[in-house]
Amino acid sequence: MLISETTGRPYLEDNFRHVFADIRAAAGLPDLWFMDLRRTAVVWLAEADCQVYEIAAITGHSLKHTVAILEVYLPRNATMARNAIAKLSEHRKRTKLEG
C-alpha cells in the first residue's frame, strides 16, 4: 500500500499510475517501471539482513515471488560470506556452551 504524502490516504491504483508516470517523465527515465523500484527494495531489505517473510510483508510479494526476485537480483559477495561464517561461528560457540 502506498500512502500519498499530500492526503495521508492510500493511492488509488489509477491515480498512482498517473503520478508515477509524471515523476518518471520529469526524471527523464522513460523505461523505469514501479516494479523496478519494488525489486530494488527487495534487494536493499535483504542486504539489511531482513528475513524473506519481513520483505514480503513490506513489498506485498508472495514469499515464493520474493525468493525468486532475490535469486535473480541479490548479488552474492564477500561481505555476505563473512557475515554467514561469523553467524555459524557464533552458533557453534552457543551450542557448545549449551551442550
N, C-alpha and C positions, 0 to 999 in steps of 0.2 A: 504494500500500500504506500503510495506517495502522497505526502501532505503538501498542500500549497502553502508557501510562506505568507502569501497575501491574505488568504481566507482562513487558514488554520484547519481546513477541511480536506478530506481526500479528493484527489483529482478524479474527475470522470475520465474514462478511457479516451474518448474522442477529444476532449479538451486538452489532455496531456499530449496526445499525438500532435496537435497543432502547436502547442507551446514548445515541445521538443524540436519540432521542425523549424520553428523560428530561431531557437537557440543554435541549432546545427547550422543554419544558413548564416547567422551572424558570425559564427566562429569560422566560417569558410570550410566546414567539414561535411560536404555533401554525402560522403559514404559512411558516416558514423550512424550507427543504429543504437537504440536504447539497450538492446540485448548485449551489445558490446560492453556497455558500462556495467551491466549486471554480471557478465562473465569476469570483468576486471575486479569487481567487488568480491566475487567468489575467491579469486586468487589472492587478493590482499588479505581477506579474512583468514584464509588457510595459512598464509605467511605469518599472520599474527597469532598462530597456534590455536585458532578456533577449531572446534570439532565439526565434523560434517553436519550433524544434526543442528548445530548452532547456526552454521552458514545457511542451511536450507530454511531455517526459521526466519532469517533476515531477508533472504532474496526471494523466497516463495517458490523455489525449485523443489522438486521431489528429492528425496535422498539419492535415488538412483541417478537422476539428472545431475545433481551436484557432484557426485563422484565422477560421472562421465566428463563434466567440464574440467574437473581437476586432472583427470587422466590426460586430457589434451593440452591444457593451458598452464598447469602448475610446473614451473621449472624446478628440477631437482638440482641441488647444488651442495657444495662442501659444507656450508653453514648448517643446512638441514641434516646432513650426515653426522656432523659433530654433535648437534643437539640430540639426535637419536642415540648416539653412543653414550652421551652423558646421562640420558634418561635410563638406559639399560644399566649403566654402572651404578646409578643411584638405586635402582630397583634391586639389583643383586646385593648391595650393601644392606638394604632394608630387610630383604628376605633372609639373609644370613643372621641378622640380629634377632629376627622373629623366630627363626628355626632353632 
